[in-house]
Amino acid sequence: MARRWMCAATLFLANCSSGFCQGPQPANGTTAPAPNPALPTPLDGILKQWELQMQRIEFLTANLTLVEKDKVFNAARTSSGTAKYLKSGSPNQPVLLASLEFRKENKTETDRKFLCTGNFLYELDFGQKVVRAFEMPKPKPGQVADDSFLTFIFGMKAEEAKSRYNLNLDKEDQYYSYISITPKLPADRADFQRAQLVLLRTTFLPRRLWFEKPNGDETTWDIPVIDTKKPVDRKEFDPPQLGKDWRWMQASAPSVSGAPPIQNQPAPRVARPAP
């Protein structure tokens, strides 16, 4: 579902904690032999530094490119996006506030928007004028809301990540470290079969995130520039207020003025990062 990719993207962005160009385009990674897990490895140091960096971000604005490849139809769709993120709540119970607006390639009008208010995730389709609302699951102490691959991107400790996923340092070049990821748990394998996280070698911050679904479809988030110096207004993450010509479809009724439920649908168990 696209809404789950929205969460993945904004959490991915939340780890990038300085406003700078993130280097040239990363190369395609190749798989290297797995290191001996009984001994400390270069990957252990990278993951630890990455864990420290992801704890420091408070807010950001970023431009991004989303590429979605459909294996069945041998087609690709490219969208441009603007993401905003604000950390709220306490250090032990962070609350995700995020928004992501998409434009079709070479277009200026907003095509779709995702808004995470902490309790609900809203999916807005501007073409159909439809809003879908999904209740976010309660987070574990010290984590963002979810128990899936999203926590690997934002709130998971290095040791926990290694226990949950097979991680391998594919290669390093002048600018980047390329880490391949495969899931160990059945619930995660239902969402994706392979992923790659590209980190800057100088800062240990993410530059690109790629997923391959079980059916072979691929999704790539490319984040060339991040701005964490310009504050983000908390009001930008309020529930959407739209005209009467919009239709609401809600998993459960959020407290939104003028948003009568059109139909009740079961809420997803978790907002997992699968399109």
Summary of the structure (lengths in Angstrom):
residues: 275
radius of gyration: 18.3
end to end distance: 3.8
largest distance: 61.3
contacts: 859
relative contact order: 0.23
helix: 17%
strand: 37%
